[in-house]
Amino acid sequence: MSARAFALTRLVESPAGDLALVRDVVRGGDTGSAGCGVTVEQYSRFKHGDGLVARELGTALAEEFVAAHARTLRGDVVVTSSGYDVAPPAARSLLGPFVGTLRRLLDARDARGARGVTVRTVTVHRSAPSDGDYAAMGRDARAAALGAHDLHLGAGGDVRHAHVLALDDVRVTGVHERAMDAALRSAGARRVDHLYVVDAHLLGADPTVESRLNTVAVRDVDDLARLAASPGFVPNARVTRMLLGLDDASLAAVAARLPVEVLRWFSQVGLRDRFTELPRYRPAAERFRALAGGLVQEGAAP
């Protein structure tokens, strides 16, 4: 059976509106739900740059996928993440631990006489940025924000005749999945599997559900500043957009609290993304660019 869509966890909502992550399990022929070891708080931190959680999630996703679908993996296997311009999404931080774990598991399988598999990565680029928070959009708004030809492979990104594993953080409406599928198949992929940390498509009729999940543990810039100072922080496009939505005083205050290496990332990567040129972000991007540059120079001074 094709593993067209595979998720590590499933998002559920209690009658009181509380969100939780569960894993479907089978016992004695009956399907039920169990705790999965991943909390909504961890997921929220991952979405805002917690690299230690990303390592755990990428590793677990590879382990669970191989355990369920190892027989489908043969020949040329290519791994990618959701499409982006310059500033990567949180899903990109899954790539390293996922690929490392996948190679380790497949090497062990090969040692037992299984067929060899080559594993490599490619980048999918997005040519037009979303004007706003994609996570807060409904199905129609997402479809309008992500055009049919917005995703394409980067230079040298050959997937012809390959089995592609497309990593993403959450499945809600399926709009991004269908766009990725079309881009990869038009580039010649023989098979595309979509792998997620969270499957939330049963709650997809609620346009707020993904945004609510994202902000469980990171609700404001104080939460973000604390996370940015923690070990393993990996800045991403979501963090950049969050900062560019601040007023001048708040932006200056949080910039002064960020580590120099994080500010350097914003100067060199985050603020080069095309979404920073959108009218809603451009003024704050210009101010933040000046702030970050000055603070990096100050921090580098002897």
LINNOR-V556687 format. One record per residue. N is the residue number from 1. RES is the residue in one small letter. PSI is psi in whole degrees, 0 to 359 (none if undefined). NEAR is the number of other ideal C-beta (glycine too) atoms within 12 Angstrom. Layout:
BEGIN
[[N:RES:PSI:NEAR] [N:RES:PSI:NEAR]]
END
This chain:
BEGIN
[[1:m:137:10] [2:s:138:14] [3:a:60:25] [4:r:317:23] [5:a:129:30] [6:f:133:34] [7:a:143:37] [8:l:322:40] [9:t:169:38] [10:r:137:32] [11:l:131:39] [12:v:158:26] [13:e:132:23] [14:s:164:12] [15:p:334:6] [16:a:356:7] [17:g:6:13] [18:d:141:16] [19:l:145:32] [20:a:157:28] [21:l:133:37] [22:v:166:28] [23:r:130:28] [24:d:133:23] [25:v:160:18] [26:v:125:12] [27:r:119:10] [28:g:33:7] [29:g:351:7] [30:d:139:9] [31:t:130:13] [32:g:193:14] [33:s:150:18] [34:a:160:18] [35:g:147:17] [36:c:359:29] [37:g:355:19] [38:v:128:35] [39:t:162:27] [40:v:330:35] [41:e:316:25] [42:q:316:32] [43:y:317:40] [44:s:317:35] [45:r:320:39] [46:f:316:48] [47:k:337:47] [48:h:21:44] [49:g:11:45] [50:d:100:37] [51:g:334:31] [52:l:320:21] [53:v:320:37] [54:a:321:38] [55:r:317:26] [56:e:316:29] [57:l:317:44] [58:g:320:39] [59:t:312:31] [60:a:322:31] [61:l:318:47] [62:a:315:38] [63:e:314:26] [64:e:320:31] [65:f:315:36] [66:v:319:33] [67:a:324:19] [68:a:330:23] [69:h:30:27] [70:a:326:24] [71:r:342:18] [72:t:347:24] [73:l:115:34] [74:r:155:22] [75:g:226:21] [76:d:112:25] [77:v:126:40] [78:v:133:38] [79:v:137:46] [80:t:175:46] [81:s:182:41] [82:s:152:42] [83:g:149:41] [84:y:171:41] [85:d:277:32] [86:v:310:29] [87:a:118:35] [88:p:155:36] [89:p:172:44] [90:a:325:44] [91:a:333:41] [92:r:330:40] [93:s:351:42] [94:l:338:48] [95:l:310:41] [96:g:305:26] [97:p:327:31] [98:f:310:41] [99:v:318:32] [100:g:317:22] [101:t:319:29] [102:l:314:40] [103:r:319:26] [104:r:316:19] [105:l:321:29] [106:l:326:30] [107:d:319:18] [108:a:322:17] [109:r:318:21] [110:d:325:19] [111:a:340:11] [112:r:12:12] [113:g:11:8] [114:a:167:17] [115:r:142:16] [116:g:149:18] [117:v:134:28] [118:t:139:22] [119:v:127:32] [120:r:173:24] [121:t:155:32] [122:v:164:35] [123:t:133:32] [124:v:127:41] [125:h:150:29] [126:r:124:35] [127:s:342:23] [128:a:125:25] [129:p:156:33] [130:s:134:35] [131:d:77:23] [132:g:186:22] [133:d:108:30] [134:y:325:41] [135:a:339:37] [136:a:3:25] [137:m:149:27] [138:g:181:24] [139:r:311:23] [140:d:319:13] [141:a:323:20] [142:r:317:29] [143:a:322:20] [144:a:326:18] [145:a:334:27] [146:l:98:33] [147:g:166:22] [148:a:335:18] [149:h:20:15] [150:d:338:29] [151:l:136:35] [152:h:157:28] [153:l:145:30] [154:g:173:22] [155:a:132:9] [156:g:5:12] [157:g:79:26] [158:d:121:21] [159:v:16:35] [160:r:127:19] [161:h:14:18] [162:a:157:33] [163:h:113:33] [164:v:132:40] [165:l:111:44] [166:a:110:50] [167:l:139:48] [168:d:165:48] [169:d:320:48] [170:v:144:47] [171:r:118:37] [172:v:290:37] [173:t:343:31] [174:g:0:25] [175:v:311:33] [176:h:322:43] [177:e:314:34] [178:r:322:25] [179:a:318:34] [180:m:315:44] [181:d:315:29] [182:a:317:24] [183:a:317:36] [184:l:321:36] [185:r:324:23] [186:s:337:19] [187:a:359:28] [188:g:7:21] [189:a:137:33] [190:r:338:21] [191:r:143:27] [192:v:122:37] [193:d:138:36] [194:h:119:38] [195:l:131:46] [196:y:152:42] [197:v:317:48] [198:v:132:47] [199:d:112:34] [200:a:18:39] [201:h:336:25] [202:l:343:20] [203:l:11:28] [204:g:344:28] [205:a:342:16] [206:d:108:23] [207:p:351:22] [208:t:352:22] [209:v:318:33] [210:e:318:41] [211:s:319:28] [212:r:318:27] [213:l:316:42] [214:n:328:40] [215:t:15:27] [216:v:315:27] [217:a:345:26] [218:v:91:35] [219:r:335:19] [220:d:181:19] [221:v:337:28] [222:d:316:16] [223:d:317:27] [224:l:316:40] [225:a:320:29] [226:r:318:22] [227:l:321:39] [228:a:335:37] [229:a:359:20] [230:s:158:22] [231:p:141:15] [232:g:13:23] [233:f:134:30] [234:v:100:39] [235:p:153:40] [236:n:182:42] [237:a:324:44] [238:r:317:44] [239:v:318:43] [240:t:313:46] [241:r:322:38] [242:m:316:38] [243:l:323:44] [244:l:354:41] [245:g:2:27] [246:l:158:28] [247:d:171:16] [248:d:313:18] [249:a:317:14] [250:s:321:24] [251:l:316:33] [252:a:320:22] [253:a:316:19] [254:v:325:36] [255:a:323:37] [256:a:342:23] [257:r:350:24] [258:l:142:37] [259:p:151:26] [260:v:320:24] [261:e:330:23] [262:v:318:36] [263:l:321:35] [264:r:321:21] [265:w:316:30] [266:f:318:43] [267:s:319:31] [268:q:335:19] [269:v:295:26] [270:g:318:39] [271:l:4:38] [272:r:352:22] [273:d:148:34] [274:r:339:25] [275:f:340:35] [276:t:348:33] [277:e:355:22] [278:l:146:24] [279:p:324:14] [280:r:338:18] [281:y:338:33] [282:r:312:20] [283:p:315:20] [284:a:326:35] [285:a:319:32] [286:e:319:18] [287:r:317:26] [288:f:324:38] [289:r:317:29] [290:a:317:22] [291:l:310:32] [292:a:317:39] [293:g:315:22] [294:g:318:20] [295:l:325:28] [296:v:316:26] [297:q:319:16] [298:e:318:15] [299:g:333:20] [300:a:349:14] [301:a:144:9] [302:p:none:5]]
END
